[in-house]
Amino acid sequence: MERKHTLAEVNSLSRHEFVRVIGPVFEHSPWIAEATWPERPFASLEELHGGLCRRLEQAGEEKQLAVIRAHPDLVGRAALAGTLTAASRSEQASAGLDRLTAEEIAAFEKFNQAYQERFGFPFVICARLNKKEAILAGFERRLPQSRQQEMKTALEEIGKIAYLRLQDLIQS
């Protein structure tokens, strides 16, 4: 993992370096950091996070869907094949998703498929703020929602993930 940066260092980064450092905060979506770079300097981590999230909110449905779809299924093919990003692997492990029984893996696979079929994008939840039982309950609670509500919820969860990833990158 990269060393932590001070906010002053982040504010002084070139566009290219800002995107390199902050870009991974949103899974496979460095364009969010690039679009936020001109707003520097940021007075706080919260202000930086707010700027990044505003870019995503203002991006329109097509780009928002692309960001949601950039997230891997929980305990999905990428996790089972070992091809997750380092951040996703660590986050899923913190929720205990790397230590599941065969029955639990089957439950995740069933829920992932049902969710993907219903909404057309993966189930996104901030794994670091949940454990496997809460995540499985989240599938059951969220599957009946409307697609619009689920997009809103997924984007809120992505905001939580981004905030925790920023905390990992920036010294307070």
N, C-alpha and C positions, 0 to 999 in steps of 0.2 A: 504494500500500500504506500502511496505517495505520502511524504511528510505533510504535516499540517502547515497551512499558510496563515499569515495574519490577514486581517481584512485590508489593511493598508497595502500589503503585497498584492492581494487580489485586485484591488482598485487600480494598481499601477501596471497590471499585466497588459501586454499587447493583445489585440483582438485574437490572434492565433493562439497565444498562450492561455488566455481567458477561456477560450473554447476547449482547449486541451484539458485544463484543470476542472472547469465547471461543467463542461458538456456532458460527462458521464452521470451527472446527478439525475438526469432524465434518461431512462433506458434507451439507448440507440437513437437519441434525438438531440444531437449537439446544436441544431439550428436554434433551439430555445436560448441557449447561452449566447450564441452569436447575435441573435436579435436583441438581447438584453444588454450586451456590452456597452452600447452608447449611453446607457443610463448612469454609468459610473460617475462619480464615486458613490458608494453605498455607505450609509452611516452605521449600519448594523447588519448582522447576519439575517435578521428578520426582514430588513428592507431589501436585501439582495433576494431572499426567498420570495418576497412579495412581487418584485419585478419579474422574476422568472415565471411565477405562476400567472401573472397578468398576461404575459406573452402567450402562454398556453391558452388562457381563457379567451383571448382576442383572436386566436388563430383560425377560428372557424371549425365546423364539425369535421371536415375531411382530415385536417391536420391533427385534430384532437383524437380522432379514431386511429390515425397512424401511430400516435404516441401510446394509446391504450394497447394497440395490437403489437407494439414493440416489446411488451412485457410477456415473459414466458408463462405458460401454464404452471401452476403450483404442482409440484411433483409430476410434471409433464415429461415429454420426450427429452427435452434439453436437460432437465435435472437428472433423469435416469441415465442419459448418455454422457453426463459430465461436461456438457458444453455451455452451461450458464456463464454469464459474466461473473467475475469475482464477487461483486456486490450482491448480485442475486443469490449466488451460492451461499454466501455468509448469512444473508437475510433469511433464506429458507431454513438454514441450519438453526438459526436462533429461535425459530418457531418449533423446532423439533421435526421438521419435515424430512430430514436426512436419516431419521431413525424410526421408520414406519414399519408396521407389520404388513404382510401380504394383503390382509383384509383392508387395512387403511389405504394402501396404495390403490386397491381396486375401487374404494369409495371415492378417492380423489379423481381417478380416471373417469368414473361414472359422472361425477358432478362437473368435471371440466368439459366433458362431451356435451352434457345437457345444457350447460351454460353457453358454450360456444354455438351450439345449434340454435338456441333461443335468441341470443343477442348478436352473434357474429363477431365477437371479440372475447379475449380471455378474461376470466375472473381476476380482478386486481384487488388486493387487500395488502395493507402494510404488515407484512409478516413479522417484523421486529416488534410490533405492538400487540401481537396475538400469538397464541399457541395453537397447535393442530386442532384441538377440540373447538376452539372459537372460530377457526377458519372453516371447518366443516359445518358448524352451525350457521356461519355467514352465508355459505352457499344456499342452505335451505331457506334462510330468511330473505335472501336477495333474488332467488330464481323467480318468484312470482311478480317482481317489480316490472314496471314498464321499461322499454329500451332507453327512453330519455332519462328516467330516474337512475338507471344503471350506469349510463354514461356519466351523469353528474357524480354519482358515488365513486366510480372508478377514478375520475379526475381528482376528487377530494383525496382518495387514498394515494394517488400518485403524488399529490402535494405533500402528504405526510412522509412518504418515502423520500422525496427530494429534500425535505427539511432535515431528516436524519442523516442523509448522505452529506449535506452541506456541513452539518455539525462535525462529521468525520473529517472533513477537509479543512475547516477553518477554526483557528484557535479563538477561544472566546476571551 
